[in-house]
Amino acid sequence: MIVGIDGTPAIRPLLTGTEVYARSMIQALARSRDERGVRVYANAVDAPPWLTPGVEWRGIPFPRLWTHWRLRQALRRERPDVSFIPSHVLPVGLNLPSVVTIHDIGHRHEPRAYSRFAWWYLELTTRYAARRATRLIAVSQSTADDLRRFYGVPGGRVAVIHSGIDTRMQPQAPPVVARLAERLGIDEPYFLYLGRNHPRKNLPMLRRAFIDARARGLRASLVLAGPGHDARLAGDGLIVLPYIPADDLPVLYAGALGVVIPSRFEGFGFPALEAMRCGTAVIASAAGALPEIIGSAGVLLSPDDAGAWSQAMLELASDPALQQRLIEAGAARSAGFTWEAAADKTWRVLVAAATRQPATSR
């Protein structure tokens, strides 16, 4: 069986959760079974260096409307057994067996966090995929519930498949952590927020909580790492870093007192699992899919209670026993999230779509 994959998200230079998912899933699908034919279509000329040997590459550069024109054209011409769209935008009028991954319905939960154009784009593309894809994959039960709630998608068309974690995410030796901290100008213990600056990420609340904790004696910095953060906010213990190279991420995670995820909504939550795998405690919002993904292996708080966040940072920074309990719980929790397992379940959904069987990840 041949699966044709929209690989454009996977080749973007800045990797957020959706791009990590697309790239990791392509790699995991390609290396899992000999009978899997994987063909990647992308808005580029040359194949990326990370592409797994044996994967067919279809570089189709085009300036605009690539998904709905050139990708659709290529898929309809070559007709793979099933098309896999790892980032929710199904080509209009494809009319072939297809599987689309939906990462979240965040625009419905936090509409004020999006421009009018962005909201309508997300709404129309998600609604179209929900109605026209042969099968859907939700990266969490939370997202599957939202597909049913907002778009009436029956359970038989949706498979819940949790994503995996990059195998590079591992605890790091103290000298390695110390060298990176020195290079980045981090000279005291730190809490880490890793991700872009977006209204739904709830960073103003996190900054208020951090300022309050510092006023109450917290001897630690807060590092905001990722695209879009305002460098003018830096100072008084707040450190703003640009996008961090992938090879530095495990070290940055491993050196933190704790990773903080204050989002008002998340469809999955890669940073939580990555932090756990690197041996770092997690403080996160009890919102969206985060309780589902983290379970009892982290501290879960209301995204609106800055006082509780302030107190949690103070307690974690001053209680090594608490920190160790969370590290051990996180290691056990994160061990169950692998790309190999996600790829095996995804392949079963792709086969089901190609043969028009009910969607299931089991």
N, C-alpha and C positions, 0 to 999 in steps of 0.2 A: 504494500500500500504506500502511496506517495502522499505526503502532506505538504501543501504549499503554505508558507508562513510569511506574513507581513513582517519583514525584518527591519523596517525603517526605525521604529523606536529603539531597537537594539544597537544601532550604529551612531546614535546621538552622542556627542562628546561629554555632555553633562548627564550623569546617571543618577536619576532619582528612582523612587520605587518602581514605577512602571517600566523604565528602561532596564533596570536590574532584572526584573521579572522576564522581560522579553529575551534578553541576552542569555540569561541562565537557563531558561526553558529550551531555547534553541540548542544550546550545548548539551543539556541533559537528554533531550529527545534523541539527538544524533548519536550519542555514545552508548545508548542503553541496549538496543537490539538490532541484529543484522537485518531483519526484515523491514526495518523502518527506513523508508525513503524520505529524506528531508530536503526540501527545495526552498530556498530563501529568496524572496523578492525584496528589493530595497531601492530607495531613491538615492542611488550612488553609482559610481562606476566600478571601483575596485572592491573586492572582498576584504573585509576587515581582518587583521592578523589573528584575532582570537577565534575565527570560524573553524569549527571542528573539521578535520580532514574527512572527505567523503560527502560533505554537504554540497548539494548543487547550488550554485550562486547565479542569481539573475539580477544584475545591476541595470536598473532602468532609470537613469536621471531624467527629471522633468521638473520645470520650475514651479508649477502650481496645480492644484487639484489632482495631485498624484494618486491618492487613494481611490478617488471616485472615477478616475479616468484611466491612468496607465496601469495601476494594479488590477483594477477590474478587467481591463482589456487583456492583460497577460494571463490572468487566471482563467478567463473564459476561453482563451486560445489554447492554453496547455492543459486545462481541465485535470488538475490533480484530483485524487480521490476525495479529498476534503481540504478545505481552506481553514487555516488557523489564524485568527486575528488576536494577538496578545494584548491589544490596547483599545478595546471597545468600539473603534470606528470601522464598521462593516461597510465595504463599498456598496453604494446605492445601485440596485439593479443587478447584483451579482448572480442571484438565482442558481447557486450551486450549493452542495452540502458545505456547511460552515460551522465552526465553533468560535465563539467570541468570549474572551475573558473580560469580565467587569470587575474593576478594582474597588470602586466605591461609588456611592450616589451622593457624594458630599455636597453637590450643588443644591440638592433638595433639603438637606439638613441645615446648611449655612448659606442661604441664598445671598445674604448681604455681603458675603466674602468674595463675590464674583461680579465682574462688570456685566452689564446687560447682554453684550455680545457673547461673552464667555458662558454665561448661564444658558442662553438659548442654544449655543453650539453644543454644550454638554447634554442638554435636555433632548435635543433633536437626534443627536447621534446615538445616545443611550437608548432612547425610546425606539429608534429604528432597529438597532441591534436586538433589543429585547423582543421585538415582534417578528423579525425576519430571520435571525440566525437559527440554524437547525438545532443547535444545543448551545447552552451558556455555561461558562465556568465562573463561579464566584470564589474569590480568594478567602472568604470567611463566611460563616453562617450569618453574620450581621449583614453582609452585602446580599446574600441570598434572600434574607427576610425583606430587605428593602426592594429587591426586584419584584417580589410578590406584592408588597405593600403599594408601591408607586406605579407599577406597570402591569400588575396582574399576571405575572409569569408563573405558570404552574410548576410545581416541584419536579415533575417528570422531565422538564427541559433544563434543569439546573443541577450541576454537580458542584459541591463545595470541596475545593482542593486547596489546602494551605500551601503557601510558597515555602521554599527551602531557604537555607542560609549559605552564603559563600564559604567554602572550606578554608579560606584564608583567615576567617574570623576565629582566632585562637588567643588564649592568654599569652602575654609577652614578657620577656625577661626584663627585670628592672633597669638594667643599663640601656636597653633599647628604648624604653619609655622615657628615661631621663634625657637621652640624646634628642628625642623628638621635642620634648618640652622645652629644652634649651633653644633648639632651632626656631620654635614658634614663639618664644618669649613668654612662656608660662612658667612663673617662678614660685607658685604655691599650689597646694591641692586645688582641684577644680571639679565642678559639676559641668556636664557636657550636654548641650542641645545640638543635635546634628540634623540638619534639614534646611529647607528653604524658608524664607520669610514670606508668610502668607497669612491673611487675616484669620483663617480657621486654625492656624497653628497656635494662636492664643499667647503670643510672646509678650504683649504688654503686661498680662497677669503674671507671667513668670518673672519679668523684670521687677515688678512691684514686690513679689515674694522674696526675691533675692536681696533687694535693697533692705527690706525689713529684717531678713535674717542677718545681714551684715551689721545692721544697727544693734542687733541683739547678741552680737559676738561671734558670728560665723567667720572663721578664718579660712576662707576658700574663695576662689574665683568662679565666675560663670563664663564658660566659653560658648559662644554662638558660632557654629561652624556650618557653612553652606552658602548658597547663592542668595543675594538680595538683601543681606543685612546691612544696616546703616553704620558705617565705620565711625560716624560722629557720636555714636552711643558709647564707644569704648572709654574706659576710665573707671576709677573707683571699684576695681575688681571685675569689671565686665570686659571681656576680651572678644573681639570680633575677628574671625578668620575667613578668608576666601574659601572657595571650593577646595576641599582637601583631596589630594591624589589618593587613588584607591589603595595603594600600598601602605599609606600612612594611617588609613582608617582603623585597622585592628589595634595599632599602637595607641592612637588617640583614645579609642574606647577603653583599652586596658589600663590606661593611666588615670582614668577618672574615678573620683569618689563615687559618683553615680551618674547615670544618664537620666535626663529629665525630658518627659514627653507631655507637654501641657495641652495638647490639641483638643479642640472642641469636638472633632470628629476624625476618625481614621478608619479606612477600609481594611487595613491589615496592621502595619506597624513594624516594618523591617528593623528600625533602630533598637527596638526593645529586644528582639531576639539576637541581633548582632552583639549588643552589649552583654547579654547573658552568656553567649558563647565565648566572649572575650574575658569573662570573669569579673563583670562589673554589675553592681546593683542597679535596679531600675525604679524610678518614681514616675508614675504615669497617670493620665486622666482615666477615670472610670467612664469612658465615652466611646461610642462606636464599637469597633472590633477589639479594642485594646484589652478589656477584661477577658474576652474569649482567648486571645493569643497569650496573654501574660499569666492568666490563672492566678494562683496564690503565690507565684514566684516573684512578685514585685509589690511595691506600695501603690495602691490605687486611691486616687483622691478626686474630689469634685473639681472640674476645670474652672469653677467660679470662686473657689475658696482660697484666696491668696494666703490667708493666715495658716491654713493647713499645710500648704506647700512650704511656707517659711519654716514651720515647725519640723516638717519631715526632713528638710535639708539640714537643719541644726542637729536633729537626732542622728541622722545617718553619719554626719561628719564627726560626731563625738562618741559613737558607739560601735567599736570594732566588732563586737559580737553580733550585733544586728546586721552589719555589713556582711559578715561571713555567712550568716544564715541565708541572706538573700542571694549571695554569690552561689552557694551550694544548690539552693532551690532553682536558680536560674539555669545553672549548668544541666540539671536534670530535665528541666522543662524544654530547653532549646534543643536537646539531643533528638527529639522526635521530629524536627523540621529539616528534611533533606530534599535536595533537588531531585535525587534519584527516585524517591517515593512520589514526589509531585509529578515527575515526568511519566512514571508508570501509570498513575491514575489518569493523567491527561491523555495518554495514548489510548486508554480504554474508552474515554469520552470521544476521541477522534474517530475510533473504529465504530462506535455507536452512531455517530453522525453520518459516517459514510454509508452505513448499512441501515440507517433509520431505526435504530433500537432506542429504548428509553435511556436517558442520561443517568449515569451513576459513576461514582469514583471508586466503587468497591469491586 
